[in-house]
């Protein structure tokens, strides 16, 4: 089938290319004349392919078709006209000429929003559903018969750009090609348009885009986003015309505190805040505007409205000067009419259009190795000098827009001034919880309140997941190379090392960890974990697989290991930072984004970690941290349809509940490290001095302030757990076990418990079967030569996290390690973990691994790709 493509723009170019790929013969392309020396992308593409290109300035004059234009068109013998996007009026002599007629794309669900500004009016009217129509072309009134329609949901904060880029552009291309396919197959319908529900709106122009303030906030928001970017909704304020862009209706957590901006006719003055400009409808509801264009055309962040001109121009390094000249060359290519690109050259005043913005952004991102640059940045810095300054700030990681204001809690502890964030961390910003809800986090050393911490609600989980999803699907994280991802994780590990004393002090303060142990293990191993997985980032590889050939053709099958998407990580209170690191480092190395729920009683190191991720340059939204209750935050993560993986460390009971929720919600991938009752078998032939610290030594352990350097044992983490340990030991005594030492709360402020040893413990006793999760050693005897009996006793539990054996007999050690049903077996040592060695349980101690290469597989999915050639 011979096709004539009539139209323009990148959309027209893509439709043309896809039609050619489908094997259709394009006999001619009709597009608009060159503007300021620049050809339209559709015409450029067709000329590369040797397809005849016509650039008529008009098709008719005084209502009559131009004979010579019609003749040139008819000479091509087209059987179908395809109009993907056309701003010219095409006469009916051309529309009706082909055997199959003409089809045209319209960006609304006809008959609603006929006219040239359909996308704008879809948003202005606050439609909940949008989409596009491919219809049989008529006389220009958009009333032709329907061929194909596709619809999508309109999101609350969609703009013309987001709706177009997310759905109307990519799906519209597919729709146009499908419509042509249906015509070629003789299956294309012609459905008359209903008049019921029909609307027709005119072209939006600047003079008609003034904001009417006598409306609710949602209507004002719809007006602003419906006019974003062209023509721009405007108002008069401060003696000039201000145009508003990037409006948001979701203002949860925003407080209208800042400098008032009086707006004539508005229900209330606007408020310039650090988040942007807050506006009010006549219903007193708020909306937020992120960007303002001044009357002179300069675009600024709305939060900067009352700031003066920034005169602090950066001094560029030699490398940055080289980058500047490369960017200057890109400007020259895009602006052919400009003889010389100078500092004062304005991108738009030099003839650039919206399509050139996309081209510039993509060229600079490729030039600067994936720098986080958006179309918005070009509108914000329109001169070459301003653009270079903005770009260099981004490359240095110190662009002012990425600065995060943190409300610290400050304390002088351990000869350090601690500066601790205490709010939720969502989308790269520390924010209050919904309703400003908080709770007290307690110092277990003396029972005092450390500070108030934001208490996440279900709506906060939804925001964090949305931020993580956006960062995964649209952000820089998924676009940078794996090696660059590793570089960011190395930088994060370096920052953790620089702040290790502060992190260890917070761990001692909030979790009761002994400072010297926290420095070496809690923090030290966390740093090692991030360094280990940073090294894995560019080594995650698939494989090629030989399969049966489809003779006489051949096949190639390969696998790709891909990130899963948004992951939820729920961590316990015993090693707050280390458990976070074990899971998060592998998750990020695999390329995922994450929402982390720290234990409610130990949130502070996780929030300090969040601050360090900002300093490391981890893109916004990649890491989100939500202190809160497991029943609320953990449950919502397990239920959320956009979370694709849950990693959990905690009790078996809760793990079962999470597993069930993950199955019922969206069959999430799950890894669980659950409870344990880990046997340590000490044979008589072992080095007893190495295997057992004598009871007398246990009695000499110093119990005290975890920040004291000579303290051996600090407090339990919280009051409820202290009570549980007391009850555990009381039950052991009641069942007949011998309490050798300990078993009681230490008589001092705080949650201290004596290190405890039980002997003569029989297998049926509660303390022999259940985990104490505290400083309690339970000792039972066995006949030295009866290995199988002791193994049977060791395995007679539903837990299988870890185990150990002490013996000088290597054969005995190997036999026992083979037979023990536990994920980890230690021989002649205990609790010797390393970042390269996988750790995880069997049976009701869970499944899946932390650490080592095996941990990466918990956060990856394998895709099989088969070629035939």
TORDO-595828 format. One line per 8 residues: their letters; for each residue z, y, x of C-alpha. Coordinates in steps of 0.05 Angstrom, whole numbers, always signed. Each point is the difference from the previous one (the first is absolute). Last residue first. Layout:
BEGIN
a = Z,Y,X | ... .
//
This chain:
BEGIN
xxxxxxxx = +244,-303,+376 | +59,-20,-43 | +66,+34,+9 | +70,-24,-19 | +62,+44,-1 | +70,-29,-8 | +58,+49,-11 | +70,-14,+26 .
xxxxxxxx = +58,+42,-24 | +51,+32,+46 | +73,+22,-6 | +34,-68,+6 | -52,-20,+52 | +27,+54,+47 | +68,-34,+1 | -30,-63,+32 .
xxxxxxxx = -19,+41,+61 | +73,+7,+17 | +54,+31,-43 | +18,-14,-73 | -24,-64,-33 | -15,-26,-69 | +44,-44,-43 | +70,+3,-29 .
xxxxxxxx = +69,-24,+18 | -6,-43,-62 | -41,-52,+39 | -20,+24,+69 | +14,+66,+35 | -31,+54,+42 | -6,+26,+71 | -64,+0,+42 .
xxxxxxxx = +10,+10,+76 | -35,+61,+33 | +53,+50,-20 | +54,-43,+30 | +61,-35,-30 | +55,-35,+37 | +48,-11,-57 | +31,-60,+35 .
xxxxxxxx = -7,-33,+68 | +1,-72,+25 | -58,-16,-47 | -15,+48,-57 | -39,-27,-60 | -36,+48,-47 | -33,-14,-68 | +51,-53,-18 .
xxxxxxxx = -4,-73,-21 | +30,-31,+63 | -36,-65,+18 | -46,+23,+56 | +53,+45,+31 | +48,-60,+0 | -49,-45,+36 | -18,+54,+51 .
xxxxxxxx = +73,+14,+16 | +17,-74,+5 | -57,-10,+49 | +22,+60,+40 | +71,-26,+7 | +44,+58,+24 | +19,+16,-71 | +11,+61,-45 .
xxxxxxxx = -39,+2,-66 | -19,+56,-46 | -23,+18,-70 | -37,+54,-38 | -25,+16,-70 | +1,-67,-37 | +42,+5,-63 | +1,-52,-56 .
xxxxxxxx = +53,-38,+39 | +9,-72,+22 | -41,+12,+63 | +60,+7,+46 | +34,-60,-32 | -61,-43,+9 | -6,+24,+71 | +73,-18,+13 .
xxxxxxxx = -14,-70,-27 | -64,-9,+40 | +33,+21,+65 | +59,-49,-3 | +24,-1,+72 | +48,+58,-3 | +34,-17,-66 | +3,+65,-39 .
xxxxxxxx = +50,+56,-8 | -4,+63,-43 | +8,+73,+21 | -11,+61,-46 | -5,+67,+38 | +9,+63,-42 | -22,+70,+23 | -41,+15,-63 .
xxxxxxxx = -59,-23,-42 | +46,-53,-30 | -55,-50,-15 | +16,-57,-47 | +4,-75,+12 | +56,-11,+50 | +40,+59,-29 | -3,-32,-69 .
xxxxxxxx = +27,-67,+25 | -38,-64,-10 | -19,-6,+74 | +71,+1,+26 | +30,+55,+42 | +53,-21,+48 | -6,+66,+36 | -7,+72,-24 .
xxxxxxxx = -8,+61,+46 | +2,+73,-22 | -16,+67,+32 | +47,+48,-36 | -30,+46,-53 | -7,+76,+2 | -25,+41,-60 | +29,+68,+16 .
xxxxxxxx = +71,+26,+9 | +47,-48,+36 | +36,-66,-17 | -56,-48,+23 | -23,-41,-60 | +18,-73,+7 | -30,-68,+18 | +16,+3,+74 .
xxxxxxxx = +21,-60,+41 | +4,-76,-2 | -8,-6,-76 | +1,-75,-12 | -43,-22,-59 | +36,-27,-60 | -39,+24,-61 | +49,+58,-11 .
xxxxxxxx = -8,+23,+72 | -76,+3,-7 | +6,+35,-67 | +44,+54,+30 | -52,+9,+55 | -57,+12,-48 | +43,+47,-43 | +15,+43,+61 .
xxxxxxxx = -73,+0,+19 | -22,+21,-70 | +50,+57,+0 | -29,+26,+65 | -70,-5,-30 | +20,+44,-58 | +31,+52,+45 | -61,+11,+44 .
xxxxxxxx = -31,-15,+67 | +55,-40,+32 | +35,+38,+55 | -10,-5,+75 | +10,-56,+50 | -1,+3,+76 | +24,+72,+10 | +3,+21,+73 .
xxxxxxxx = -53,+55,-7 | +33,+32,-60 | -54,+18,-51 | +13,-62,-41 | +71,+24,-13 | +45,-61,+5 | +11,-74,+8 | +10,-21,+72 .
xxxxxxxx = -11,-75,+10 | +62,-33,+31 | +9,-50,-57 | -72,-23,+10 | +16,-13,+73 | +58,-45,-19 | -46,-38,-45 | -43,-19,+59 .
xxxxxxxx = -71,+25,+2 | -39,-64,-8 | -68,-23,+25 | -1,+27,+70 | +70,-24,+17 | -16,-66,-34 | -59,-15,+45 | -26,-56,-44 .
xxxxxxxx = +14,-75,+3 | +48,+2,-59 | -55,+22,-47 | +3,+68,-35 | -42,+4,-63 | -8,+71,-28 | -19,-3,-74 | -28,+62,-34 .
xxxxxxxx = +20,+13,-72 | -54,+50,-18 | -20,+50,-52 | -70,+28,-9 | -59,+23,+40 | -55,+5,-52 | -74,+14,+7 | -41,+15,-62 .
xxxxxxxx = -73,+11,-18 | -3,+31,-69 | -23,-40,-60 | -11,+63,-42 | +63,+10,-41 | +24,-69,-20 | -3,-30,+70 | +32,+60,+34 .
xxxxxxxx = +55,+0,-52 | +15,-74,+12 | +1,+8,+75 | +46,+60,-6 | +49,-40,-44 | +0,-58,+49 | +13,+48,+58 | +58,+31,-39 .
xxxxxxxx = +35,-68,-4 | -18,-19,+71 | +33,+63,+27 | -34,+52,+43 | -62,+13,+41 | -63,+18,-40 | -73,+12,+16 | -40,+15,-63 .
xxxxxxxx = -76,+3,-1 | -55,+29,-45 | +35,+60,-30 | -47,+35,-48 | +23,-40,-61 | +73,+18,+10 | +48,-55,-22 | +30,-17,+68 .
xxxxxxxx = +3,+73,+20 | +32,+17,-67 | +53,-54,+11 | +16,+23,+70 | +9,+72,-24 | +41,-14,-63 | +40,-64,+10 | -1,+10,+75 .
xxxxxxxx = +34,+67,-5 | -24,+61,+37 | -25,+28,+66 | -75,+8,-4 | -42,+5,+64 | -75,+12,+3 | -45,-16,+59 | -76,+8,-1 .
xxxxxxxx = +5,+58,-49 | -11,+54,+52 | -34,-23,+64 | +44,-26,+57 | +1,+59,+48 | +58,-24,+43 | +42,+59,-22 | -11,-20,-72 .
xxxxxxxx = +19,-72,+15 | +63,+26,+34 | +23,+33,-64 | -8,-66,-37 | +42,-35,+53 | +55,+49,-15 | -6,-21,-73 | +4,-73,+18 .
xxxxxxxx = +60,+14,+45 | +35,+33,-59 | -9,-50,-57 | +57,-50,+11 | +38,-12,-65 | -62,+1,-45 | -35,-50,+45 | -66,+30,+23 .
xxxxxxxx = -59,-1,-49 | -65,+9,+39 | -67,+19,-31 | -56,-19,+46 | -72,+10,+22 | -41,-57,+30 | -40,-1,+64 | +23,-66,+30 .
xxxxxxxx = +41,+38,+52 | +33,+37,-58 | +27,-64,-33 | +19,-31,+67 | +41,+62,+19 | +30,+5,-70 | +28,-70,-3 | +40,-6,+64 .
xxxxxxxx = +11,+75,+3 | +36,+5,-67 | +43,-61,+19 | +17,+35,+65 | +17,+66,-32 | +48,-27,-52 | +29,-60,+37 | +53,-26,-49 .
xxxxxxxx = -19,+45,-60 | -61,-37,-26 | -74,+19,-5 | -50,+5,-56 | -72,+11,+21 | -56,+16,-50 | -71,-4,+24 | -60,+41,-21 .
xxxxxxxx = -66,-29,+23 | -12,-71,+25 | -28,+15,+68 | -62,-39,+20 | -13,-60,+44 | -74,-14,+0 | -32,-68,+1 | -69,-20,+21 .
xxxxxxxx = -56,-44,-26 | -71,+3,+27 | -55,-39,-34 | -71,-22,+16 | -63,-6,-42 | -44,-63,+0 | +50,-26,-17 | +64,+26,-32 .
xxxxxxxx = +43,-16,+61 | +65,-37,-8 | +57,+42,+27 | +23,+23,+70 | +57,+50,-4 | +6,+67,+34 | +70,+28,+7 | +43,+58,-21 .
xxxxxxxx = +38,+47,+45 | +63,+41,+3 | +2,+21,+73 | -7,+75,-9 | +67,+9,-35 | +38,-54,+40 | +25,+46,+55 | +32,+45,-52 .
xxxxxxxx = +34,-63,-25 | +39,-10,+65 | +16,+74,+8 | +27,+5,-70 | +43,-62,+10 | +26,+23,+67 | +25,+65,-31 | +35,-38,-56 .
xxxxxxxx = +29,-48,+52 | +34,+58,+35 | +23,+33,-64 | +40,-56,-34 | +5,-40,+65 | +19,+40,+62 | +21,+67,-30 | +29,-34,-62 .
xxxxxxxx = +41,-47,+44 | +29,+58,+40 | +13,+39,-64 | +35,-56,-39 | -34,+0,-67 | +40,+30,-57 | -62,+11,-43 | +0,+75,-11 .
xxxxxxxx = +37,+27,+61 | -19,-56,+48 | -72,+1,-22 | +0,+76,+4 | +26,-5,+71 | -53,-51,+19 | -55,+45,-28 | +27,+61,+38 .
xxxxxxxx = +6,-39,+65 | -71,-29,-10 | -33,+67,-13 | -47,-1,+60 | -9,-74,-11 | -18,+10,-72 | -50,+53,+22 | -32,-48,+49 .
xxxxxxxx = -5,-53,-54 | -35,+50,-46 | -49,+17,+55 | -15,-74,+10 | -11,-5,-76 | -48,+59,+3 | -39,-31,+57 | -5,-65,-38 .
xxxxxxxx = -33,+36,-58 | -47,+31,+51 | -18,-69,+24 | -12,-25,-71 | -50,+57,-9 | +14,+57,-48 | -28,-4,-70 | +54,-39,-37 .
xxxxxxxx = +56,+45,+24 | -40,+64,-11 | +9,-2,-75 | -41,-22,-59 | +17,-72,-17 | +63,-12,+40 | +28,+70,-2 | -15,+4,-75 .
xxxxxxxx = +35,-66,-12 | +61,+22,+41 | +5,+66,-38 | -8,-37,-67 | +53,-50,+21 | +48,+57,+18 | -13,+36,-66 | +11,-63,-40 .
xxxxxxxx = +64,-15,+37 | +24,+71,-14 | -13,-11,-74 | +44,-62,+2 | +58,+40,+29 | +21,+11,+72 | +71,+22,+16 | -1,+58,+49 .
xxxxxxxx = +57,-6,+50 | +65,+40,-1 | +36,+0,+66 | +47,-38,+47 | +54,-13,-51 | +63,-29,+31 | +21,-73,-2 | +28,+2,+70 .
xxxxxxxx = -45,-44,+43 | -45,-19,-59 | -30,+70,-3 | -24,+6,-72 | -66,+22,-30 | +12,+40,-64 | -52,+2,-55 | -55,+48,-23 .
xxxxxxxx = -42,+18,-60 | -42,+64,+4 | -31,-18,-69 | -54,-40,+35 | +22,-8,+73 | -2,+58,+47 | -56,+6,+51 | -13,-13,+74 .
xxxxxxxx = -75,+5,+11 | -52,-46,+32 | -24,-29,-66 | +70,-18,-23 | +64,+0,+41 | +62,+3,-45 | +54,+47,+22 | +57,-6,+51 .
xxxxxxxx = -30,+21,+66 | +51,-4,+57 | +10,+49,+56 | +53,-29,+46 | +31,+46,+51 | +21,-48,+55 | +66,-10,+38 | +11,-64,-40 .
xxxxxxxx = -2,+40,-65 | -15,+73,-17 | -28,-1,-70 | -61,+34,-32 | -30,-20,-68 | -72,+21,+4 | -45,+32,-52 | -68,-13,+31 .
xxxxxxxx = -61,+45,-7 | -62,-38,+21 | -55,+33,+40 | -68,-28,-16 | -28,+66,-26 | +17,+33,+65 | -47,-42,+41 | +40,-30,+57 .
xxxxxxxx = -33,-67,+11 | -40,+25,+60 | -65,-21,-33 | +21,+33,-65 | +17,+65,+36 | -66,-4,+36 | -38,-8,-65 | +35,+60,-34 .
xxxxxxxx = -14,+45,+60 | -72,-24,+2 | -10,+14,-73 | +31,+69,+6 | -47,+18,+57 | -61,-28,-36 | +14,+39,-64 | +14,-36,-65 .
xxxxxxxx = +70,-27,+13 | +31,-20,-67 | -66,-20,-32 | -14,-44,+61 | +70,-30,-4 | -10,-19,-73 | -57,-47,+19 | +54,-40,+37 .
xxxxxxxx = +15,-14,+73 | +47,-52,+27 | -31,-11,+69 | -40,-64,+2 | -23,-1,+72 | -14,+75,+9 | -76,-4,-2 | -1,-48,-58 .
xxxxxxxx = +49,+43,-39 | -40,+62,+19 | -65,-30,-25 | +33,-24,-65 | +32,+67,-15 | -64,+38,+15 | -43,-45,-44 | +48,+4,-58 .
xxxxxxxx = +2,+76,+6 | -75,+2,+4 | -6,-34,-68 | +44,+55,-28 | -49,+54,+23 | -8,+37,+66 | -42,+63,+1 | +30,+41,+57 .
xxxxxxxx = +49,+33,-48 | +28,-70,-11 | +15,-18,+72 | +21,+70,+21 | -19,+18,+72 | +55,+44,+29 | +13,-44,+61 | -75,-3,+14 .
xxxxxxxx = -53,-51,-20 | -66,+26,+27 | -68,+2,-33 | +27,-17,-69 | -57,-22,-45 | +9,-73,+20 | +72,-3,-27 | +16,-75,+0 .
xxxxxxxx = -27,-13,+70 | +31,+64,+27 | +68,-18,-30 | -3,-68,+34 | -17,+34,+66 | +62,+44,-9 | +41,-63,-10 | -24,-27,+67 .
xxxxxxxx = +17,+68,+31 | +70,-2,-29 | +11,-71,+25 | -16,+22,+71 | +48,+58,-8 | +53,-49,-24 | -9,-41,+64 | +8,+63,+42 .
xxxxxxxx = +63,+19,-39 | -2,+51,-56 | +48,+58,-6 | +21,+1,-73 | -4,+64,-41 | +68,+27,-21 | -24,+57,-45 | +16,-34,-66 .
xxxxxxxx = -16,+52,-52 | +60,+18,-43 | +38,-48,-44 | +8,+13,-74 | -53,-49,-23 | +17,-54,+51 | +25,-53,-50 | -66,+8,-37 .
xxxxxxxx = -36,-27,+62 | -55,+49,+16 | -74,+9,-16 | -34,+64,+22 | -53,+25,-48 | +17,+74,+5 | +32,-5,-69 | +49,-52,+24 .
xxxxxxxx = -9,-74,-12 | +65,-36,-16 | +19,-72,+16 | +55,-49,-22 | +11,+20,-73 | +59,-33,-34 | +12,-6,-75 | +64,+15,-38 .
xxxxxxxx = +21,-6,-73 | +27,+62,-34 | -41,-14,-63 | -39,+65,+11 | -24,-32,+65 | +33,+12,+67 | -27,+4,+71 | +30,-27,+65 .
xxxxxxxx = -39,+22,+62 | +5,-49,+58 | +49,-51,+28 | +38,+50,+43 | +8,+43,-61 | -38,+59,-29 | +26,+10,-71 | -45,+23,-58 .
xxxxxxxx = +26,+53,-47 | +13,-24,-71 | -42,-4,-64 | -60,+27,+39 | -36,+62,-27 | +1,+38,+66 | +22,-47,+57 | +63,+19,+39 .
xxxxxxxx = +8,-45,+62 | +74,-15,+11 | +24,-22,+69 | +33,-69,+4 | +38,-50,-42 | -36,-35,-56 | +30,-69,+16 | -49,-57,+6 .
xxxxxxxx = +28,-70,-10 | -53,-21,-50 | -57,+51,+0 | -55,-46,-24 | -50,+48,-31 | -37,+13,+65 | -52,+54,+14 | -45,-1,+61 .
xxxxxxxx = -33,+68,-6 | +18,+69,-26 | -42,+63,+6 | +36,+67,+10 | -33,+66,-19 | +37,+59,+31 | +54,+51,-14 | +59,-46,+10 .
xxxxxxxx = -25,-45,-56 | -64,-10,-39 | -20,-69,-22 | -49,-53,+20 | -27,-69,-14 | -53,-19,+51 | -76,-3,-12 | -6,-52,+29 .
xxxxxxxx = +54,-36,+39 | +41,-13,-46 | -17,+28,-69 | +25,-61,-38 | +61,-3,+45 | +20,+71,-19 | -14,-8,-74 | +35,-67,-4 .
xxxxxxxx = +62,+29,+35 | +0,+58,-49 | -5,-49,-59 | +57,-42,+29 | +44,+61,+10 | -5,+20,-73 | -45,+58,-19 | +4,+76,-5 .
xxxxxxxx = -16,+8,+74 | -76,+1,-10 | -29,-10,+70 | -65,+35,+17 | -58,-49,+7 | -51,+38,-43 | -19,+51,+53 | -4,-54,+53 .
xxxxxxxx = -50,-42,-39 | +7,-66,-36 | -66,-23,-28 | +1,-7,-76 | +35,-51,-43 | -30,-48,-51 | +42,-48,-39 | -17,-63,-40 .
xxxxxxxx = +58,-38,-32 | -43,-25,-58 | -73,+15,+17 | -13,-71,+21 | -50,-10,+56 | -55,-49,-17 | +4,-65,+40 | -61,-17,+40 .
xxxxxxxx = +14,-65,+37 | -30,-23,+67 | -17,-74,+1 | -73,+1,+22 | +18,-27,+69 | -25,+62,+35 | +38,+44,-49 | +64,-39,+11 .
xxxxxxxx = -9,+6,+76 | -11,+75,-7 | +65,+6,-39 | +37,-42,+52 | -24,+48,+55 | +25,+60,-39 | +66,-33,-14 | +12,-20,+72 .
xxxxxxxx = -12,+72,+22 | +46,+24,-56 | +54,-48,+23 | +3,+31,+69 | -7,+73,-23 | +35,+2,-67 | +58,-44,+21 | +46,+21,+57 .
xxxxxxxx = -43,+55,+31 | -17,+34,-66 | +70,-6,-30 | +31,+24,+65 | -48,+58,+7 | +3,+25,-72 | +76,-4,+5 | +46,-57,-21 .
xxxxxxxx = +74,+17,-5 | +16,-38,-65 | -49,-57,+14 | -62,-6,-43 | -12,-74,-15 | -71,-25,+8 | -61,-12,-42 | -70,-28,+10 .
xxxxxxxx = -60,+13,-45 | -70,-29,-3 | -66,+13,-37 | +19,+54,-50 | -55,+35,-40 | -14,+73,+17 | +46,+57,-22 | +12,+32,+68 .
xxxxxxxx = -32,+66,-22 | -53,+0,+53 | -61,-21,-40 | +18,-73,+2 | +14,-50,+56 | +19,-71,-19 | +74,-6,+18 | +45,-21,+57 .
xxxxxxxx = +70,+21,-19 | +61,+14,+42 | +75,-7,-2 | +63,+32,-28 | +61,-22,-39 | +65,+37,-8 | -36,+65,-16 | +41,+62,+17 .
xxxxxxxx = -51,+48,-30 | -7,+36,+66 | -8,-66,+37 | -60,-25,-40 | -24,+71,-3 | -8,+5,+76 | -35,-67,+4 | -50,+20,-54 .
xxxxxxxx = -19,+67,+30 | -76,-4,-14 | +2,-15,-74 | +20,-56,-47 | +75,-10,+3 | +10,-58,-49 | -63,-33,-26 | +1,-28,+52 .
xxxxxxxx = +54,-28,+46 | -5,+49,+56 | -34,+8,+68 | -73,-3,-24 | -53,-42,+36 | -72,+3,-24 | -53,-50,-20 | -74,+14,-10 .
xxxxxxxx = -57,-36,-37 | -18,-73,+10 | -76,+11,+0 | +9,+66,+37 | -22,+67,-30 | +56,+16,-49 | +45,+38,+47 | -59,+32,+37 .
xxxxxxxx = -34,+31,-61 | +71,+11,-26 | +10,+54,+53 | +54,-9,+53 | +52,+56,+3 | +30,+1,+70 | +72,-18,+18 | -13,-74,+7 .
xxxxxxxx = +49,-55,+16 | -19,-73,-4 | -67,+12,-36 | -40,-65,+3 | -71,+5,-28 | -34,-66,-16 | -71,-27,+5 | -22,+51,+52 .
xxxxxxxx = -76,+7,+11 | +5,+48,+59 | -56,+45,-25 | +41,+18,-61 | +49,+40,+42 | -53,+39,+36 | -34,+15,-67 | +66,+22,-32 .
xxxxxxxx = +11,+50,+56 | -73,+26,-4 | +6,+8,-76 | +66,+40,+1 | +37,-21,-63 | +8,+56,-51 | +64,+35,-21 | -17,+64,+35 .
xxxxxxxx = -11,-38,+65 | +11,-74,+13 | +18,-49,+55 | +34,+49,+46 | +14,+9,+75 | -39,-65,+11 | +24,-39,+60 | -43,-63,+2 .
xxxxxxxx = +14,-59,+46 | -49,-57,+12 | +37,-61,+28 | -7,-9,+75 | +69,-32,+6 | +29,+58,+41 | -30,+48,-51 | +37,-36,-56 .
xxxxxxxx = +67,+10,+36 | -12,+74,+12 | -22,+12,-72 | +64,-32,-28 | +44,+38,+51 | -27,+68,-22 | -36,+38,+56 | +33,+57,+36 .
xxxxxxxx = -36,+64,+21 | +44,+44,-42 | -15,-44,-60 | -58,-48,+3 | -35,-9,-66 | +29,-47,-53 | -19,-73,-7 | -57,-44,-25 .
xxxxxxxx = -5,-67,+35 | -62,-43,-5 | -27,-71,-6 | +68,-34,+5 | -17,-74,-2 | +60,-42,-21 | +26,-53,+48 | +74,+4,-16 .
xxxxxxxx = +10,+34,+67 | -49,+54,-21 | +40,+12,-64 | +64,+3,+41 | -29,+53,+46 | -25,+44,-58 | +67,-5,-36 | +35,+20,+64 .
xxxxxxxx = -45,+60,+12 | +8,+23,-72 | +75,-2,+8 | -4,+36,+66 | -35,+57,-35 | -67,+7,-37 | -43,-21,-58 | -63,-35,-23 .
xxxxx = -12,-71,+24 | -68,-27,-19 | -2,-75,-8 | -55,-52,+2 | +22,-68,-28 .
//
